[in-house]
Amino acid sequence: MDQLTKDYLKRNYGIDYEVSAMADEAEKEIAEVFARYESVAEYNQYKVLRAFHDNYVSDTHFAWANGYGHDDPGRAVCGKVFASAFETESCIVGPFICDGTHALACCYLGLLRPGDELLYCTGEPYDTMETVIGLKGDGNGSLKSYGVSFSKVELTADMKIDIEGVKAAIRENTKVAVLQRSIGYSFRHAFSIPEIREWAAACKSVKPDVICMVDNCYGEFLDTKEPVAAGADIMAGSLMKNPGGGIAMGGGYVAGRADLVETVSYRVIAPGIGTDAGLMYDQTRRILQGIFMAPRTVCEAIKGAALFAKAFEKLGYEVSPRAEDPRNDVVTAIRMKSEEQLTAFCEGVQAAAPINAHYAPEAGEMAGYEDSIIMASGSFVQGSTMELSADAPLREPYTAYFQGALSYDHAKFGLMKVLQSLKDRGLL
Ligand SMILES: *Cc1c(COP(=O)(O)O)cnc(C)c1O
């Protein structure tokens, strides 16, 4: 950045010249990483545009409907655009799915019957899924309460999918095998499309009719293909994350094989009705604009992620993935050295937000999460982690999970606020 900008940051935000220089130096070292991200974003932008053209999206689709919404023009077109962009047979998307947890829960509760087993192939499920499965909480309404059993295959010591272990774990009653692409609150790499392809093929080799399902949260548009195009049968995700593009006001999606998506739609809406009803509540335009912007937004966010990773690597912190590593989700895990540092990190992110920057984040209870969580998110869409945000369970080893940013400049500003926040407390 030029001197004018550095002076501006110093004068207005108390960003020391040393701190702005650190951000600039980290940025210089990862120019080639940025170029890699840009080429994926470019391909995906054309792919998404093609999805609009193939489905003849027109301004009449934005119109309000009411009542049962049988003829809501936006519902069908949103499903078709998402299905085309993800290269799947079918997709259900809209405000009638609240979020990623709801989308995933509808898949499990819709596809599994009493006596069936759900097999997690990537170790611990994401925190909110544990309550859905019945591993935590009082179990009311969980899969367990319906007589659906659960088992999991741990990752290998180097945090890869244990392919042989997965093959051995698939049994007669294993109906759905799940791969969680993103890292959740773990310290590992997100899984790549080639890894997903290998996993799906391995599952099918022992049980051709096992349903291979991917929790695709945070994974959309990181590659030129999505999991279903690589052999999975069905996947689900959140519009508060990548495919919402920072514009969708909320929601989730389920995409994949048409027969499976239809069965899931009976759980989302009702048996026999499925996707023939459901109002879009005027969200069609935002959902479409969101997916249109998503390849670019994801690119901005991961450029920011690589910048954070590089800056903290240079300071000697353990980060995952490292700045130059291949990236398959938008999350960067950074190991802070104390609870104090973790709090200072989150305060820095919060102070950089456009909304609620004057509030300090405090650890607290969150529905669906067991540990006390500190969350920094001052976003236009509440809780959106496509926007600049960080969160962390308040437990050792004090890992901050950083993600999002609608623009790279904002991520860079976030980094400087975090570094300054640490410096001001004598923790850098
Ligand atoms: C965020 C997330 C979810 C849940 O999505 P929400 O929209 O927050 O409910 C599920 N799985 C993974 C891996 C996630 O990152």
The ligand as an SDF file (V2000), in Angstrom:
LIG
                    3D

 15 15  0  0  0  0  0  0  0  0999 V2000
  -21.1470  -24.2430    9.2490 C   0  0  0  0  0  0  0  0  0  0  0  0
  -21.1390  -25.6890    9.1030 C   0  0  0  0  0  0  0  0  0  0  0  0
  -22.3000  -26.4260    9.2880 C   0  0  0  0  0  0  0  0  0  0  0  0
  -23.6100  -25.7990    9.6880 C   0  0  0  0  0  0  0  0  0  0  0  0
  -24.0390  -24.7520    8.8460 O   0  0  0  0  0  0  0  0  0  0  0  0
  -24.9130  -23.5650    9.5080 P   0  0  0  0  0  0  0  0  0  0  0  0
  -25.4160  -22.7520    8.3380 O   0  0  0  0  0  0  0  0  0  0  0  0
  -23.9970  -22.7920   10.3880 O   0  0  0  0  0  0  0  0  0  0  0  0
  -26.0210  -24.2100   10.2450 O   0  0  0  0  0  0  0  0  0  0  0  0
  -22.2310  -27.7910    9.1290 C   0  0  0  0  0  0  0  0  0  0  0  0
  -21.0730  -28.3870    8.7940 N   0  0  0  0  0  0  0  0  0  0  0  0
  -19.9420  -27.6950    8.5840 C   0  0  0  0  0  0  0  0  0  0  0  0
  -18.6840  -28.4230    8.2040 C   0  0  0  0  0  0  0  0  0  0  0  0
  -19.9260  -26.3270    8.7380 C   0  0  0  0  0  0  0  0  0  0  0  0
  -18.8130  -25.6310    8.5430 O   0  0  0  0  0  0  0  0  0  0  0  0
  1  2  1  0
  2  3  1  0
  2 14  2  0
  3  4  1  0
  3 10  2  0
  4  5  1  0
  5  6  1  0
  6  7  2  0
  6  8  1  0
  6  9  1  0
 10 11  1  0
 11 12  2  0
 12 13  1  0
 12 14  1  0
 14 15  1  0
M  END
$$$$
